[in-house]
Amino acid sequence: MGFLFSLNGRVARLPFLVFVLGVKLAIEAIGYGQRHYMPPLPIDDMMLAAIPGIITLILMWPLFAVTVKRLHDIEWPAALALVQFIPLIGIVIFFTRSQYYTADAERLARMFELAGVGLNIVALVSLGLFVLLAVIPGVNRTNRFGPPPGVTRMAEDVY
């Protein structure tokens, strides 16, 4: 459980890559199945349409924790992991502000356009961070976050 919830320690490239891709693929598969195989819902059952979003919110902390530990492994600032939360801030601001402009369709359309551009830029930054974390090797020595990933397991196996 420490792998998913703790901010302490380090994570190597492969476990990071497998976890993040697994989570992303699962969320996309649920969303795809929902869009293509679920019948249209009456307004009363619209909560079912939020399932991928709810799963994403639940998995935000484990994704954040694993990203922080990967950043520890390459000795980069853990604050870079906060990039993952920027889309949430934008979405909250957008939906809280859009209620004031429902009467003005042109203004609402402009807000959607700006939000789309902003979210696309943030998505590219987040994707860039993911690629860098998946490609850059960790340091091969003990740093302030612990020994390189896998070293403690080898030491435990010896004893």
N, C-alpha and C positions, 0 to 999 in steps of 0.2 A: 504493500500500500504506500510505502514511502516513495516509490517511483512516481506515483500519480499525485500525491498531495503535498509532499515535503519540498521545501525550497532549498534544502541542504544537499550538498554533494554535487556529483558530476554525472553526466550521461554522455555516452559515446554516440557517434554518428548513426550507426545502424539501429540501435533501439529507438533513438529519436525519430529517424526516418520511418521506421515501421509503425510506431505509435501514431505519429501525425498523419501519415498517409492512410492508415487504417481508420482513424476517426473521420477524416475528411471524406473518404470513400463511403463509409457507413452513412454519414449525413446525406451525401449526394444520392446514394441508393434509396434511402427512405424518401427523400424529396422527389426523385424520379418516379418511384412506385406510386407515390401519392398523386402526382400530376397526371400520370398516364393510366393508372389502373383503378383509381378511386372514382366512384360516380360523383357528379356534382352534388354538393351538400346544400341543404337548406340553411338559412341564416342561423338557425338555432344550433346547428352542429358545426359551426365554423371553428370551434376550438380544435377540432381534429386537423384543420388546415395549419395550425400553429405547431404541430408535432416536431417538424425539423428544427424550428426556431427554439423550442423548449429544450430539445436534446442538445443543440448548440450551446445554449446558456448553461446547461448542466455540465458540459464538457469544457467550458472556458477555463475553469481553475486547473484541471489536470493538464490541459494544453499549455497554460501559463507556467505551471510548475516545471514541466518537462523542458520547456523553452529556457527558463531561467537556469536550470541545471546544465543545459547544453551550452549556454553562454558562459557559465562558470568554467566549463571544460576548455573553452578557447580563450579564457581570461578577458572577455569583453564585459562591459557593464550590463548588469541584469536589468537595468531600466529600459533597455531596448525591447524587452519582452512586452512592455506596455503598448507597443505598436498594435498588438492584437486587439486591444480594447478600444481603439479609436473608432472603428465602425459602430460600436455600440453607442458611443457618445453622440455621433452624428445621427444615428437612427432615432435616438431619444429626442434630441433637439428638433429634428425634422417633424416627428409626429406630434410633439407638444406644440410646435409653432403652426403646423398645418391646420389645426382646428380653428385658428383665427381667420384663415383665408378661404374657407370653404365657399363663401359666396362669390369670390372673385376667381373664376376658373383660369384666367390667364396668369394670374399671379401664382396660383397653385401649380400650374404646369411649369412655370419658370423655376419654382422651388424644387420640383421633381428633377428638372434638368440639372440644376446646380448640385443637388444631392447626389445624383447619379455620377456626375463628373468627379466630385469629391470622393465618393466611395470607391470609384475605379482607381483613382490615384493611390488611395490608402491600400487597396487590394494589391496593387503593384508593389508598393513598399513592403507589405507583409510577405508577398511572394518572394521578393528579393531577399528578405531576411531568412526565410525558410531555405532558399537555395544555398545561401552562404553557410547557414548552420549545418546543412546536409553535406557540404563539400569540404569546408575547412576542417582539417584534423585538429584534435585537441592537443594540448601540450603533454609531452611524455614524461613529465616530472610531477611530483607532488606540489600542489599550489595551496593557497589558503582555504580552498574548498575541499581538499582531500587528495588522496592518491588518484592516479589515472583510473578511469573505469575499467573494471575487470581485475585489477591488481588485488583488491581486498578479497575477491572470490578465490583467486589462486592461492592467496595466503591462508584462507580458511580451509581450502582443500588439503593443503600440506599438513595442517594440524588436525 
